[in-house]
Amino acid sequence: RGLGDVYKRQDYSLPAAAAGLSITFYSKYAATVTVDTYDTSDTIILDGTALTAGNAIDSEGNAGDFISLLAIDDSTWISLGRSGAWSDGGAD
């Protein structure tokens, strides 16, 4: 449960994953949002594909970009919905 309101390029770290935990990041202005995993063993599933463990995701940097993530276990996050293009940001 949480909301990140982004005003400029921001780099956020997810909390430790726990099944049922959710978080949404929203960019009110044109700004790139980077969401890092809690540690290098956590995985984000984006577009149905698991990224390399520990990799971040990046928004395209447009106003109105958002992503909602849900932890499905103690190391995996899935995207529930989003606006804008989000991509594998690599290791951070």
Residue, then its C-alpha position, 0 to 999 in steps of 0.5 A: r500500500g503506497l503511492g509515490d508522487v513523482y515531480k522529477r526523475q526519481d529512483y525508488s526501491l520496493p519494500a521487501a516482498a510479502a504476498g498481497l503487498s501492493i504499491t503504485f507509482y504515479s508521475k504527475y509530470a514528465a519524469t522518468v521513474t525507476v523502481d528497484t527491487y528490494d534486493t538482487s534475489d527479487t524479480i519483477i514480472l513485466d508484460g508476462t516475462a520475468l526480468t533478471a532477478g535484481n533488475a529495475i523497471d523504468s518508465e518512459g518519462n511522460a506525465g501520467d505514467f503509472i504502474s501498480l505492482l503486487a507481490i505474489d510471494d516473498s520475492t516476486w512482483i507482478s504488474l497489475g496495471r500501468s500507463g505508458a511504456w515501462s521497460d527493463g531498467g537493468a541492474d541498479 
